[in-house]
Amino acid sequence: MNEVRLAEVGRYRRDLLDELDAYAPVDSREGEMRDRLRAFVAANGDCFERTNLAGHVTGSAWIVDHAWSAVVLLHHRKLDRWLQPGGHADGDGDVRRVALREATEETGLASLVPASRAIFDLDVHEIPARGDEPAHHHYDVRYAFVASRASEPIVSDESHAVRWVDLIDIERFAIDDSVRRLVGKSIERRSPRP
């Protein structure tokens, strides 16, 4: 890597570490994941690269409607599960930009607006070995984006299906615990505060 590229990656790593320091986990499990993610980023100059075979930072988008009552889920082709859009940084240290790029590519939704500049959720999960690729971890940083429910998502070649799902119907989609946590945060976000 040239010196300019190294400086840019270093700046993005520092920015992400600052965001992680400011992030308030909802429970001890998410707190442990934040600490693991923070340690990984601090220890690995190549944390945004897929060539780090132990794992890498990924960016995901939790796409909600304006009322925070529905989300966009896709049925992931390789993992055969319903998930939020997201993917590899591939060297891009701006994880928010990665999440937006992946959301646009995987859903066709072009008018996504950040719900906030802050991280919405974190998750560290193992990806099973596949072909020549060994099992490794994804250190997933998730940002919330808002889209109009009138905008219809379009299936990409990375998924079998993509659709708006009402939060009240989401359990029909065999979601995992990390998506349940995102749902809980969405419900909390839309609930009136006393």
C-alpha positions in Angstrom: 0.0 0.0 0.0 1.3 3.5 -0.7 1.7 6.1 2.0 -1.4 8.1 1.1 -3.6 4.9 1.2 -2.0 3.9 4.6 -2.8 7.3 6.0 -6.4 7.1 4.8 -6.9 3.7 6.3 -5.4 4.8 9.6 -7.8 7.8 9.7 -10.8 5.5 9.0 -9.6 3.1 11.7 -9.3 6.0 14.2 -12.8 7.3 13.2 -14.3 3.9 13.7 -12.6 3.4 17.0 -14.0 6.8 18.1 -17.5 5.7 17.0 -17.2 2.4 18.9 -16.1 4.3 22.0 -19.2 6.5 21.7 -21.5 3.6 21.1 -23.8 2.5 24.0 -24.6 -1.3 23.7 -28.1 -2.3 24.7 -26.9 -5.3 26.8 -23.8 -7.1 28.0 -23.8 -9.4 24.9 -23.7 -6.4 22.5 -21.1 -4.8 24.9 -18.9 -7.9 24.5 -19.2 -7.7 20.7 -18.3 -4.0 20.7 -15.2 -4.8 22.8 -14.3 -7.6 20.4 -14.8 -5.4 17.3 -12.9 -2.5 18.9 -9.9 -4.8 19.7 -10.0 -6.3 16.2 -9.9 -2.9 14.5 -7.2 -1.6 16.9 -5.0 -4.7 16.3 -5.4 -5.1 12.5 -4.2 -2.5 10.0 -5.9 -4.6 7.3 -9.2 -4.9 9.2 -11.2 -3.6 6.1 -9.7 -6.2 3.8 -11.0 -9.6 2.9 -7.4 -10.8 2.7 -7.4 -10.9 6.6 -8.4 -14.5 6.8 -9.3 -14.3 10.6 -12.0 -11.8 9.8 -12.8 -8.4 8.5 -15.1 -5.4 9.1 -18.4 -5.4 7.2 -21.1 -2.8 6.9 -24.8 -3.4 7.0 -27.9 -1.3 6.5 -31.1 -1.6 8.5 -33.6 0.0 6.2 -36.8 1.2 7.8 -39.8 3.1 6.6 -40.6 6.5 7.9 -42.8 5.1 10.7 -40.2 2.5 11.8 -42.9 -0.1 11.4 -41.4 -2.1 8.4 -37.9 -3.1 7.2 -36.3 -4.3 4.1 -35.0 -7.9 4.4 -33.4 -10.1 1.8 -33.1 -13.8 1.5 -29.4 -14.3 1.2 -28.4 -16.7 -1.5 -25.2 -18.1 0.1 -26.4 -18.1 3.7 -30.0 -19.2 2.9 -31.3 -16.8 5.6 -33.4 -13.6 5.8 -31.0 -10.7 6.7 -30.5 -7.0 6.3 -28.4 -5.9 3.3 -24.7 -5.6 3.9 -21.3 -6.8 2.9 -17.6 -6.5 2.7 -15.7 -3.2 3.0 -13.2 -4.4 0.4 -10.7 -1.9 1.6 -13.1 1.0 2.1 -12.6 2.2 5.7 -15.8 4.4 5.6 -18.1 1.7 7.0 -21.2 3.9 6.7 -20.5 4.4 3.0 -20.0 0.6 2.7 -23.4 0.0 4.3 -25.1 2.5 2.0 -23.3 1.0 -1.1 -24.3 -2.5 -0.2 -27.9 -1.5 0.6 -28.2 0.2 -2.8 -26.6 -2.7 -4.7 -28.7 -5.4 -2.9 -32.1 -3.7 -2.9 -32.0 -1.2 -5.8 -33.3 1.5 -3.4 -31.5 4.7 -4.4 -33.1 7.3 -2.1 -31.9 6.0 1.3 -31.4 8.6 4.0 -29.3 8.1 7.1 -31.6 7.9 10.2 -28.6 9.1 12.2 -24.8 9.5 11.8 -24.3 7.1 14.8 -23.9 3.3 14.7 -27.3 1.6 15.1 -26.1 -1.9 16.0 -23.0 -4.1 16.1 -22.6 -7.8 15.6 -19.7 -10.2 15.5 -20.5 -13.6 13.9 -18.7 -16.5 12.3 -19.0 -17.2 8.6 -18.7 -20.9 7.8 -15.9 -22.2 5.6 -16.8 -22.3 1.9 -14.6 -23.5 -0.9 -11.1 -22.2 -0.5 -12.3 -19.6 2.1 -11.7 -20.7 5.7 -14.2 -20.0 8.5 -13.8 -16.4 9.7 -15.5 -13.6 11.5 -17.5 -10.7 10.2 -17.2 -7.6 12.5 -20.4 -6.0 11.3 -21.1 -2.3 11.9 -24.8 -1.5 11.2 -26.3 1.8 10.3 -30.0 2.7 10.0 -31.4 4.2 6.8 -34.9 5.4 6.0 -36.7 4.8 2.7 -40.2 5.4 1.5 -42.4 2.3 1.8 -43.6 3.2 -1.7 -40.2 2.4 -3.1 -40.1 -1.3 -4.1 -36.8 -3.1 -3.6 -35.3 -5.1 -6.5 -33.7 -8.5 -6.1 -30.0 -8.7 -6.9 -28.0 -11.7 -7.8 -26.9 -12.0 -4.2 -30.3 -13.0 -2.9 -33.3 -15.1 -3.7 -35.8 -12.4 -2.6 -36.0 -8.9 -1.1 -39.1 -7.3 0.4 -40.6 -4.9 2.9 -41.6 -6.8 6.0 -43.9 -5.4 8.7 -42.2 -5.7 12.1 -45.3 -7.4 13.5 -44.9 -10.2 10.8 -41.1 -10.5 11.0 -41.0 -13.8 13.0 -42.5 -15.6 9.9 -39.2 -15.1 8.2 -37.1 -17.3 10.5 -34.8 -14.4 11.6 -31.8 -14.9 13.8 -31.1 -13.2 17.2 -29.1 -10.4 15.7 -32.1 -9.4 13.5 -34.4 -9.7 16.5 -32.1 -7.2 18.3 -32.5 -4.8 15.4 -36.3 -5.2 15.5 -36.3 -4.5 19.2 -34.3 -1.3 18.7 -36.7 -0.3 16.0 -39.7 -0.8 18.2 -38.0 1.1 21.0 -37.1 3.9 18.6 -40.7 4.4 17.5 -42.2 4.1 21.0 -43.2 7.4 22.6 -41.0 8.3 25.5 -42.8 9.2 28.8 
